[in-house]
């Protein structure tokens, strides 16, 4: 039994319905949720089976009344919902901004140092905890970006200098607005004086969003074991995730 689309459920034949519901009623209220989910059961399918049987058919097919079956399946649906990750990502990718320092003129005491800033913006369709939002961000296609010029790779396993498998919500630490701004300004100062024109271009891309964010999360340095084969190409790699009620912005400041 499987779901043919997000809106349509394919049910087993009548004889199979009898067997499925008997097994669910007897086994699953105390069963192994992971085993259940691996066999293709989802809350949507379980609920649909319950509704498909209906009160009049329940005792005829299974020997148990509809209330008993509904109670068992409702409990199981709740367990599966808690155990399985959300199937619908809260984030919708909207746009990207890129500021290349090489496009600006530096004085003798400064240099572009092959640096750049990339900002990806997402809309947030529904609220979530810190870990839920970060987990959804990591799961987006746009997160699969090595930031070495090739752009987003939908099948890629790299994010910046790191292997994607090494990154989780625990890879981020929460920082305040002042600390987030200081991280960026320290990085900017490493190659001398920054042109006023460039600072003006960075204001709406970095500093205004930082000041407006409700929470900010910095990607930590993950260590040598997490670095991909070309990760050392970035002399510095800084990432800030800015969250408010309706949007998420991922700012990467790095060099190549």
Buried (B, 14 or more C-beta within 10 A) or exposed (E): BEBEEEEEBEBBEEEEBBEBBBEBBEEBBEBEBEEBBEEEBBBBBBBBBBEEBEEEBBBEBBEBEBEBBBBBBBEBBEBBBEEBEEEEBBBEBEEBBEBBBEEBEBEEEBBBBBBBBBBBBBEBEEEBEBEBBBBBBBBBEBBBBBBBEEEBEEEBEBBBBBBBEBBEBEBBEEBEBEBBBEBBBEBBEEBBEBBEEBBEBBEEBBBEBBEEBEBBBBBEEBEEEBBBEEBEBBEEBBBBBBBEEEBBBBBBBBBE
